[in-house]
């Protein structure tokens, strides 16, 4: 069975009280920083949020222009 990186992270998390994280990281070939990063919640950066909002507005405006405005111009 092939293990995923998340499997390794779960193992490290479960065993960190009894086995040093640095040692497990070396044996599993997992960067310690990657393990700690996996514990943080995923939060979108403000720039990504802004781009997502702007793209949604652009889609909305183009929808209005194509479907609503031509019918009112008749």
C-alpha positions as a printed Julia matrix, in Angstrom:
74×3 Matrix{Float64}:
   0.0    0.0     0.0
   1.31   3.43   -0.95
   1.08   6.02    1.82
   0.27   9.65    1.19
   1.97  12.64    2.78
  -1.17  13.12    4.89
  -0.72   9.6     6.25
   2.8   10.54    7.32
   1.56  13.76    8.92
  -1.12  11.85   10.86
   1.47   9.33   12.05
   3.84  12.09   13.18
   0.99  13.85   14.96
  -0.01  10.66   16.75
   3.53   9.71   17.79
   5.11  13.1    18.5
   4.76  12.68   22.27
   6.99   9.61   22.29
   9.21  10.01   19.2
  11.03  13.24   18.25
   9.48  14.98   15.24
  12.92  15.65   13.74
  13.78  11.93   13.81
  10.46  10.86   12.28
  10.82  13.51    9.59
  14.24  12.2     8.59
  13.09   8.57    8.48
   9.88   9.37    6.57
  11.61  11.97    4.35
   9.16  14.66    5.43
  10.29  18.22    6.07
   9.58  19.38    9.6
   8.32  22.7     8.25
   5.85  20.86    6.0
   4.5   18.97    8.98
   3.99  22.16   11.0
   2.47  23.9     7.95
  -0.05  21.04    7.65
  -1.29  21.82   11.17
  -2.24  25.39   10.26
  -5.7   26.05    8.84
  -5.83  26.81    5.14
  -6.52  30.52    4.73
  -6.63  32.3     1.42
  -4.36  35.3     1.12
  -6.12  38.67    0.73
  -4.88  39.01   -2.85
  -6.43  35.65   -3.84
  -9.74  36.63   -2.16
  -9.77  39.96   -4.0
  -9.08  38.28   -7.35
 -11.88  35.77   -6.73
 -14.35  38.54   -5.89
 -13.33  40.6    -8.93
 -13.68  37.58  -11.23
 -17.17  36.9    -9.86
 -18.17  40.54  -10.43
 -16.82  40.42  -13.97
 -18.84  37.25  -14.68
 -21.96  38.89  -13.25
 -21.54  42.07  -15.3
 -20.9   40.16  -18.53
 -24.02  38.06  -17.81
 -26.11  41.22  -17.34
 -24.72  42.78  -20.53
 -25.4   39.66  -22.61
 -28.79  38.61  -21.23
 -30.54  41.55  -19.57
 -29.48  44.64  -21.48
 -30.26  43.33  -25.01
 -33.86  42.59  -23.96
 -34.37  46.1   -22.49
 -32.93  47.79  -25.57
 -35.67  46.39  -27.85
